[in-house]
Structure formats: C-alpha cells, structure tokens
C-alpha cells in the first residue's frame, strides 16, 4: 500500500473553486452563516492554484 499524497491538478482545483464560488453566492442569500467559511475556502483554492502556475 502506497502512502503517496495525491495533489489535485490545476483543473481539479479550478472546478472546485468554481463550485465553491457558486455555493458562496447562494450562501450569501440563503445561508449567510456559511458564507464566511466558503469565502475562506475559495481563497485557499486560489492560493493553491497560484502556487501551481
């Protein structure tokens, strides 16, 4: 059994970022208590994408 750590590809990160942004837009209207966490997740994904470029 391998203990390799799988790093997500830039494409995977971009897709997840787009989904988080959609969820964030919905949360601002419907579930504002979740918006902050989603905003932080989006920032983390943006930083990961920037490191891969």
mmCIF file of the N, C-alpha and C atoms, coordinates in Angstrom:
data_MODEL
# 
_entry.id   MODEL 
# 
loop_
_atom_site.group_PDB 
_atom_site.id 
_atom_site.type_symbol 
_atom_site.label_atom_id 
_atom_site.label_alt_id 
_atom_site.label_comp_id 
_atom_site.label_asym_id 
_atom_site.label_entity_id 
_atom_site.label_seq_id 
_atom_site.pdbx_PDB_ins_code 
_atom_site.Cartn_x 
_atom_site.Cartn_y 
_atom_site.Cartn_z 
_atom_site.occupancy 
_atom_site.B_iso_or_equiv 
_atom_site.pdbx_formal_charge 
_atom_site.auth_seq_id 
_atom_site.auth_comp_id 
_atom_site.auth_asym_id 
_atom_site.auth_atom_id 
_atom_site.pdbx_PDB_model_num 
ATOM 1   N N  . UNK A 1 1  ? 0.838   -1.179 0.000   1.00 0.00 ? 1  UNK A N  1 
ATOM 2   C CA . UNK A 1 1  ? 0.000   0.000  0.000   1.00 0.00 ? 1  UNK A CA 1 
ATOM 3   C C  . UNK A 1 1  ? 0.882   1.240  0.000   1.00 0.00 ? 1  UNK A C  1 
ATOM 4   N N  . UNK A 1 2  ? 0.636   2.134  -0.911  1.00 0.00 ? 2  UNK A N  1 
ATOM 5   C CA . UNK A 1 2  ? 1.454   3.324  -1.066  1.00 0.00 ? 2  UNK A CA 1 
ATOM 6   C C  . UNK A 1 2  ? 0.947   4.444  -0.164  1.00 0.00 ? 2  UNK A C  1 
ATOM 7   N N  . UNK A 1 3  ? 1.883   5.240  0.335   1.00 0.00 ? 3  UNK A N  1 
ATOM 8   C CA . UNK A 1 3  ? 1.491   6.368  1.178   1.00 0.00 ? 3  UNK A CA 1 
ATOM 9   C C  . UNK A 1 3  ? 1.665   7.689  0.433   1.00 0.00 ? 3  UNK A C  1 
ATOM 10  N N  . UNK A 1 4  ? 1.596   7.629  -0.897  1.00 0.00 ? 4  UNK A N  1 
ATOM 11  C CA . UNK A 1 4  ? 1.732   8.842  -1.695  1.00 0.00 ? 4  UNK A CA 1 
ATOM 12  C C  . UNK A 1 4  ? 0.584   9.796  -1.403  1.00 0.00 ? 4  UNK A C  1 
ATOM 13  N N  . UNK A 1 5  ? 0.927   11.070 -1.376  1.00 0.00 ? 5  UNK A N  1 
ATOM 14  C CA . UNK A 1 5  ? -0.095  12.099 -1.186  1.00 0.00 ? 5  UNK A CA 1 
ATOM 15  C C  . UNK A 1 5  ? -0.492  12.621 -2.551  1.00 0.00 ? 5  UNK A C  1 
ATOM 16  N N  . UNK A 1 6  ? -1.766  12.487 -2.883  1.00 0.00 ? 6  UNK A N  1 
ATOM 17  C CA . UNK A 1 6  ? -2.260  12.931 -4.182  1.00 0.00 ? 6  UNK A CA 1 
ATOM 18  C C  . UNK A 1 6  ? -2.482  14.436 -4.158  1.00 0.00 ? 6  UNK A C  1 
ATOM 19  N N  . UNK A 1 7  ? -1.782  15.149 -5.034  1.00 0.00 ? 7  UNK A N  1 
ATOM 20  C CA . UNK A 1 7  ? -2.006  16.574 -5.181  1.00 0.00 ? 7  UNK A CA 1 
ATOM 21  C C  . UNK A 1 7  ? -3.019  16.794 -6.293  1.00 0.00 ? 7  UNK A C  1 
ATOM 22  N N  . UNK A 1 8  ? -4.048  17.563 -6.021  1.00 0.00 ? 8  UNK A N  1 
ATOM 23  C CA . UNK A 1 8  ? -5.047  17.797 -7.061  1.00 0.00 ? 8  UNK A CA 1 
ATOM 24  C C  . UNK A 1 8  ? -4.455  18.587 -8.222  1.00 0.00 ? 8  UNK A C  1 
ATOM 25  N N  . UNK A 1 9  ? -4.929  18.288 -9.404  1.00 0.00 ? 9  UNK A N  1 
ATOM 26  C CA . UNK A 1 9  ? -4.457  19.000 -10.585 1.00 0.00 ? 9  UNK A CA 1 
ATOM 27  C C  . UNK A 1 9  ? -5.054  20.401 -10.599 1.00 0.00 ? 9  UNK A C  1 
ATOM 28  N N  . UNK A 1 10 ? -4.474  21.257 -11.431 1.00 0.00 ? 10 UNK A N  1 
ATOM 29  C CA . UNK A 1 10 ? -4.993  22.614 -11.570 1.00 0.00 ? 10 UNK A CA 1 
ATOM 30  C C  . UNK A 1 10 ? -6.440  22.587 -12.050 1.00 0.00 ? 10 UNK A C  1 
ATOM 31  N N  . UNK A 1 11 ? -6.758  21.640 -12.924 1.00 0.00 ? 11 UNK A N  1 
ATOM 32  C CA . UNK A 1 11 ? -8.133  21.517 -13.424 1.00 0.00 ? 11 UNK A CA 1 
ATOM 33  C C  . UNK A 1 11 ? -9.084  21.162 -12.283 1.00 0.00 ? 11 UNK A C  1 
ATOM 34  N N  . UNK A 1 12 ? -8.669  20.222 -11.439 1.00 0.00 ? 12 UNK A N  1 
ATOM 35  C CA . UNK A 1 12 ? -9.497  19.844 -10.290 1.00 0.00 ? 12 UNK A CA 1 
ATOM 36  C C  . UNK A 1 12 ? -9.699  21.032 -9.348  1.00 0.00 ? 12 UNK A C  1 
ATOM 37  N N  . UNK A 1 13 ? -8.618  21.763 -9.100  1.00 0.00 ? 13 UNK A N  1 
ATOM 38  C CA . UNK A 1 13 ? -8.713  22.924 -8.220  1.00 0.00 ? 13 UNK A CA 1 
ATOM 39  C C  . UNK A 1 13 ? -9.630  23.991 -8.813  1.00 0.00 ? 13 UNK A C  1 
ATOM 40  N N  . UNK A 1 14 ? -9.513  24.215 -10.112 1.00 0.00 ? 14 UNK A N  1 
ATOM 41  C CA . UNK A 1 14 ? -10.346 25.220 -10.777 1.00 0.00 ? 14 UNK A CA 1 
ATOM 42  C C  . UNK A 1 14 ? -11.824 24.839 -10.694 1.00 0.00 ? 14 UNK A C  1 
ATOM 43  N N  . UNK A 1 15 ? -12.110 23.573 -10.914 1.00 0.00 ? 15 UNK A N  1 
ATOM 44  C CA . UNK A 1 15 ? -13.509 23.109 -10.819 1.00 0.00 ? 15 UNK A CA 1 
ATOM 45  C C  . UNK A 1 15 ? -14.049 23.282 -9.407  1.00 0.00 ? 15 UNK A C  1 
ATOM 46  N N  . UNK A 1 16 ? -13.236 22.918 -8.428  1.00 0.00 ? 16 UNK A N  1 
ATOM 47  C CA . UNK A 1 16 ? -13.679 23.061 -7.042  1.00 0.00 ? 16 UNK A CA 1 
ATOM 48  C C  . UNK A 1 16 ? -13.876 24.536 -6.697  1.00 0.00 ? 16 UNK A C  1 
ATOM 49  N N  . UNK A 1 17 ? -12.974 25.388 -7.167  1.00 0.00 ? 17 UNK A N  1 
ATOM 50  C CA . UNK A 1 17 ? -13.099 26.820 -6.916  1.00 0.00 ? 17 UNK A CA 1 
ATOM 51  C C  . UNK A 1 17 ? -14.393 27.369 -7.513  1.00 0.00 ? 17 UNK A C  1 
ATOM 52  N N  . UNK A 1 18 ? -14.705 26.974 -8.722  1.00 0.00 ? 18 UNK A N  1 
ATOM 53  C CA . UNK A 1 18 ? -15.948 27.426 -9.355  1.00 0.00 ? 18 UNK A CA 1 
ATOM 54  C C  . UNK A 1 18 ? -17.165 26.973 -8.557  1.00 0.00 ? 18 UNK A C  1 
ATOM 55  N N  . UNK A 1 19 ? -17.135 25.741 -8.062  1.00 0.00 ? 19 UNK A N  1 
ATOM 56  C CA . UNK A 1 19 ? -18.252 25.231 -7.259  1.00 0.00 ? 19 UNK A CA 1 
ATOM 57  C C  . UNK A 1 19 ? -18.367 25.998 -5.946  1.00 0.00 ? 19 UNK A C  1 
ATOM 58  N N  . UNK A 1 20 ? -17.235 26.258 -5.305  1.00 0.00 ? 20 UNK A N  1 
ATOM 59  C CA . UNK A 1 20 ? -17.251 26.998 -4.043  1.00 0.00 ? 20 UNK A CA 1 
ATOM 60  C C  . UNK A 1 20 ? -17.798 28.408 -4.267  1.00 0.00 ? 20 UNK A C  1 
ATOM 61  N N  . UNK A 1 21 ? -17.413 29.028 -5.376  1.00 0.00 ? 21 UNK A N  1 
ATOM 62  C CA . UNK A 1 21 ? -17.930 30.375 -5.678  1.00 0.00 ? 21 UNK A CA 1 
ATOM 63  C C  . UNK A 1 21 ? -19.442 30.352 -5.893  1.00 0.00 ? 21 UNK A C  1 
ATOM 64  N N  . UNK A 1 22 ? -19.941 29.323 -6.571  1.00 0.00 ? 22 UNK A N  1 
ATOM 65  C CA . UNK A 1 22 ? -21.400 29.197 -6.752  1.00 0.00 ? 22 UNK A CA 1 
ATOM 66  C C  . UNK A 1 22 ? -22.087 29.015 -5.398  1.00 0.00 ? 22 UNK A C  1 
ATOM 67  N N  . UNK A 1 23 ? -21.521 28.122 -4.585  1.00 0.00 ? 23 UNK A N  1 
ATOM 68  C CA . UNK A 1 23 ? -22.089 27.878 -3.257  1.00 0.00 ? 23 UNK A CA 1 
ATOM 69  C C  . UNK A 1 23 ? -22.053 29.149 -2.406  1.00 0.00 ? 23 UNK A C  1 
ATOM 70  N N  . UNK A 1 24 ? -20.975 29.920 -2.537  1.00 0.00 ? 24 UNK A N  1 
ATOM 71  C CA . UNK A 1 24 ? -20.832 31.172 -1.789  1.00 0.00 ? 24 UNK A CA 1 
ATOM 72  C C  . UNK A 1 24 ? -21.930 32.163 -2.180  1.00 0.00 ? 24 UNK A C  1 
ATOM 73  N N  . UNK A 1 25 ? -22.172 32.301 -3.473  1.00 0.00 ? 25 UNK A N  1 
ATOM 74  C CA . UNK A 1 25 ? -23.209 33.220 -3.946  1.00 0.00 ? 25 UNK A CA 1 
ATOM 75  C C  . UNK A 1 25 ? -24.578 32.825 -3.393  1.00 0.00 ? 25 UNK A C  1 
ATOM 76  N N  . UNK A 1 26 ? -24.848 31.543 -3.356  1.00 0.00 ? 26 UNK A N  1 
ATOM 77  C CA . UNK A 1 26 ? -26.114 31.053 -2.805  1.00 0.00 ? 26 UNK A CA 1 
ATOM 78  C C  . UNK A 1 26 ? -26.159 31.307 -1.297  1.00 0.00 ? 26 UNK A C  1 
ATOM 79  N N  . UNK A 1 27 ? -25.043 31.040 -0.628  1.00 0.00 ? 27 UNK A N  1 
ATOM 80  C CA . UNK A 1 27 ? -24.993 31.196 0.827   1.00 0.00 ? 27 UNK A CA 1 
ATOM 81  C C  . UNK A 1 27 ? -25.209 32.647 1.246   1.00 0.00 ? 27 UNK A C  1 
ATOM 82  N N  . UNK A 1 28 ? -24.716 33.591 0.456   1.00 0.00 ? 28 UNK A N  1 
ATOM 83  C CA . UNK A 1 28 ? -24.916 34.997 0.809   1.00 0.00 ? 28 UNK A CA 1 
ATOM 84  C C  . UNK A 1 28 ? -26.397 35.325 0.949   1.00 0.00 ? 28 UNK A C  1 
ATOM 85  N N  . UNK A 1 29 ? -27.216 34.702 0.116   1.00 0.00 ? 29 UNK A N  1 
ATOM 86  C CA . UNK A 1 29 ? -28.657 34.967 0.149   1.00 0.00 ? 29 UNK A CA 1 
ATOM 87  C C  . UNK A 1 29 ? -29.394 34.057 1.128   1.00 0.00 ? 29 UNK A C  1 
ATOM 88  N N  . UNK A 1 30 ? -29.074 32.775 1.076   1.00 0.00 ? 30 UNK A N  1 
ATOM 89  C CA . UNK A 1 30 ? -29.878 31.786 1.799   1.00 0.00 ? 30 UNK A CA 1 
ATOM 90  C C  . UNK A 1 30 ? -29.294 31.331 3.137   1.00 0.00 ? 30 UNK A C  1 
ATOM 91  N N  . UNK A 1 31 ? -27.972 31.303 3.245   1.00 0.00 ? 31 UNK A N  1 
ATOM 92  C CA . UNK A 1 31 ? -27.332 30.788 4.464   1.00 0.00 ? 31 UNK A CA 1 
ATOM 93  C C  . UNK A 1 31 ? -26.107 31.626 4.800   1.00 0.00 ? 31 UNK A C  1 
ATOM 94  N N  . UNK A 1 32 ? -26.309 32.885 5.201   1.00 0.00 ? 32 UNK A N  1 
ATOM 95  C CA . UNK A 1 32 ? -25.171 33.771 5.438   1.00 0.00 ? 32 UNK A CA 1 
ATOM 96  C C  . UNK A 1 32 ? -24.180 33.239 6.479   1.00 0.00 ? 32 UNK A C  1 
ATOM 97  N N  . UNK A 1 33 ? -24.637 32.375 7.366   1.00 0.00 ? 33 UNK A N  1 
ATOM 98  C CA . UNK A 1 33 ? -23.723 31.825 8.373   1.00 0.00 ? 33 UNK A CA 1 
ATOM 99  C C  . UNK A 1 33 ? -22.660 30.923 7.750   1.00 0.00 ? 33 UNK A C  1 
ATOM 100 N N  . UNK A 1 34 ? -22.888 30.446 6.531   1.00 0.00 ? 34 UNK A N  1 
ATOM 101 C CA . UNK A 1 34 ? -21.923 29.589 5.840   1.00 0.00 ? 34 UNK A CA 1 
ATOM 102 C C  . UNK A 1 34 ? -21.017 30.370 4.889   1.00 0.00 ? 34 UNK A C  1 
ATOM 103 N N  . UNK A 1 35 ? -21.368 31.606 4.603   1.00 0.00 ? 35 UNK A N  1 
ATOM 104 C CA . UNK A 1 35 ? -20.651 32.383 3.591   1.00 0.00 ? 35 UNK A CA 1 
ATOM 105 C C  . UNK A 1 35 ? -19.182 32.590 3.954   1.00 0.00 ? 35 UNK A C  1 
ATOM 106 N N  . UNK A 1 36 ? -18.889 32.875 5.206   1.00 0.00 ? 36 UNK A N  1 
ATOM 107 C CA . UNK A 1 36 ? -17.505 33.151 5.604   1.00 0.00 ? 36 UNK A CA 1 
ATOM 108 C C  . UNK A 1 36 ? -16.600 31.946 5.356   1.00 0.00 ? 36 UNK A C  1 
ATOM 109 N N  . UNK A 1 37 ? -17.049 30.773 5.730   1.00 0.00 ? 37 UNK A N  1 
ATOM 110 C CA . UNK A 1 37 ? -16.249 29.560 5.530   1.00 0.00 ? 37 UNK A CA 1 
ATOM 111 C C  . UNK A 1 37 ? -16.020 29.299 4.043   1.00 0.00 ? 37 UNK A C  1 
ATOM 112 N N  . UNK A 1 38 ? -17.039 29.526 3.236   1.00 0.00 ? 38 UNK A N  1 
ATOM 113 C CA . UNK A 1 38 ? -16.891 29.318 1.792   1.00 0.00 ? 38 UNK A CA 1 
ATOM 114 C C  . UNK A 1 38 ? -15.929 30.338 1.192   1.00 0.00 ? 38 UNK A C  1 
ATOM 115 N N  . UNK A 1 39 ? -15.989 31.565 1.676   1.00 0.00 ? 39 UNK A N  1 
ATOM 116 C CA . UNK A 1 39 ? -15.067 32.594 1.194   1.00 0.00 ? 39 UNK A CA 1 
ATOM 117 C C  . UNK A 1 39 ? -13.620 32.209 1.520   1.00 0.00 ? 39 UNK A C  1 
ATOM 118 N N  . UNK A 1 40 ? -13.398 31.699 2.712   1.00 0.00 ? 40 UNK A N  1 
ATOM 119 C CA . UNK A 1 40 ? -12.050 31.276 3.092   1.00 0.00 ? 40 UNK A CA 1 
ATOM 120 C C  . UNK A 1 40 ? -11.588 30.086 2.256   1.00 0.00 ? 40 UNK A C  1 
ATOM 121 N N  . UNK A 1 41 ? -12.474 29.160 1.977   1.00 0.00 ? 41 UNK A N  1 
ATOM 122 C CA . UNK A 1 41 ? -12.131 28.007 1.127   1.00 0.00 ? 41 UNK A CA 1 
ATOM 123 C C  . UNK A 1 41 ? -11.751 28.476 -0.272  1.00 0.00 ? 41 UNK A C  1 
ATOM 124 N N  . UNK A 1 42 ? -12.488 29.441 -0.807  1.00 0.00 ? 42 UNK A N  1 
ATOM 125 C CA . UNK A 1 42 ? -12.181 29.978 -2.133  1.00 0.00 ? 42 UNK A CA 1 
ATOM 126 C C  . UNK A 1 42 ? -10.793 30.616 -2.139  1.00 0.00 ? 42 UNK A C  1 
ATOM 127 N N  . UNK A 1 43 ? -10.465 31.350 -1.101  1.00 0.00 ? 43 UNK A N  1 
ATOM 128 C CA . UNK A 1 43 ? -9.136  31.983 -1.021  1.00 0.00 ? 43 UNK A CA 1 
ATOM 129 C C  . UNK A 1 43 ? -8.032  30.931 -0.963  1.00 0.00 ? 43 UNK A C  1 
ATOM 130 N N  . UNK A 1 44 ? -8.271  29.869 -0.214  1.00 0.00 ? 44 UNK A N  1 
ATOM 131 C CA . UNK A 1 44 ? -7.279  28.793 -0.118  1.00 0.00 ? 44 UNK A CA 1 
ATOM 132 C C  . UNK A 1 44 ? -7.070  28.133 -1.483  1.00 0.00 ? 44 UNK A C  1 
ATOM 133 N N  . UNK A 1 45 ? -8.160  27.870 -2.192  1.00 0.00 ? 45 UNK A N  1 
ATOM 134 C CA . UNK A 1 45 ? -8.055  27.266 -3.521  1.00 0.00 ? 45 UNK A CA 1 
ATOM 135 C C  . UNK A 1 45 ? -7.335  28.195 -4.489  1.00 0.00 ? 45 UNK A C  1 
ATOM 136 N N  . UNK A 1 46 ? -7.625  29.492 -4.420  1.00 0.00 ? 46 UNK A N  1 
ATOM 137 C CA . UNK A 1 46 ? -6.940  30.459 -5.280  1.00 0.00 ? 46 UNK A CA 1 
ATOM 138 C C  . UNK A 1 46 ? -5.439  30.445 -5.013  1.00 0.00 ? 46 UNK A C  1 
ATOM 139 N N  . UNK A 1 47 ? -5.057  30.359 -3.753  1.00 0.00 ? 47 UNK A N  1 
ATOM 140 C CA . UNK A 1 47 ? -3.639  30.318 -3.395  1.00 0.00 ? 47 UNK A CA 1 
ATOM 141 C C  . UNK A 1 47 ? -2.984  29.037 -3.913  1.00 0.00 ? 47 UNK A C  1 
ATOM 142 N N  . UNK A 1 48 ? -3.669  27.913 -3.798  1.00 0.00 ? 48 UNK A N  1 
ATOM 143 C CA . UNK A 1 48 ? -3.131  26.649 -4.308  1.00 0.00 ? 48 UNK A CA 1 
ATOM 144 C C  . UNK A 1 48 ? -2.948  26.708 -5.818  1.00 0.00 ? 48 UNK A C  1 
ATOM 145 N N  . UNK A 1 49 ? -3.914  27.294 -6.509  1.00 0.00 ? 49 UNK A N  1 
ATOM 146 C CA . UNK A 1 49 ? -3.807  27.434 -7.965  1.00 0.00 ? 49 UNK A CA 1 
ATOM 147 C C  . UNK A 1 49 ? -2.622  28.321 -8.334  1.00 0.00 ? 49 UNK A C  1 
ATOM 148 N N  . UNK A 1 50 ? -2.433  29.397 -7.606  1.00 0.00 ? 50 UNK A N  1 
ATOM 149 C CA . UNK A 1 50 ? -1.323  30.313 -7.884  1.00 0.00 ? 50 UNK A CA 1 
ATOM 150 C C  . UNK A 1 50 ? 0.024   29.615 -7.688  1.00 0.00 ? 50 UNK A C  1 
ATOM 151 N N  . UNK A 1 51 ? 0.118   28.748 -6.694  1.00 0.00 ? 51 UNK A N  1 
ATOM 152 C CA . UNK A 1 51 ? 1.369   28.016 -6.450  1.00 0.00 ? 51 UNK A CA 1 
ATOM 153 C C  . UNK A 1 51 ? 1.681   27.032 -7.565  1.00 0.00 ? 51 UNK A C  1 
ATOM 154 N N  . UNK A 1 52 ? 0.649   26.502 -8.202  1.00 0.00 ? 52 UNK A N  1 
ATOM 155 C CA . UNK A 1 52 ? 0.864   25.507 -9.257  1.00 0.00 ? 52 UNK A CA 1 
ATOM 156 C C  . UNK A 1 52 ? 1.273   26.139 -10.576 1.00 0.00 ? 52 UNK A C  1 
ATOM 157 N N  . UNK A 1 53 ? 1.039   27.424 -10.742 1.00 0.00 ? 53 UNK A N  1 
ATOM 158 C CA . UNK A 1 53 ? 1.353   28.077 -12.017 1.00 0.00 ? 53 UNK A CA 1 
ATOM 159 C C  . UNK A 1 53 ? 2.796   28.500 -12.093 1.00 0.00 ? 53 UNK A C  1 
# 
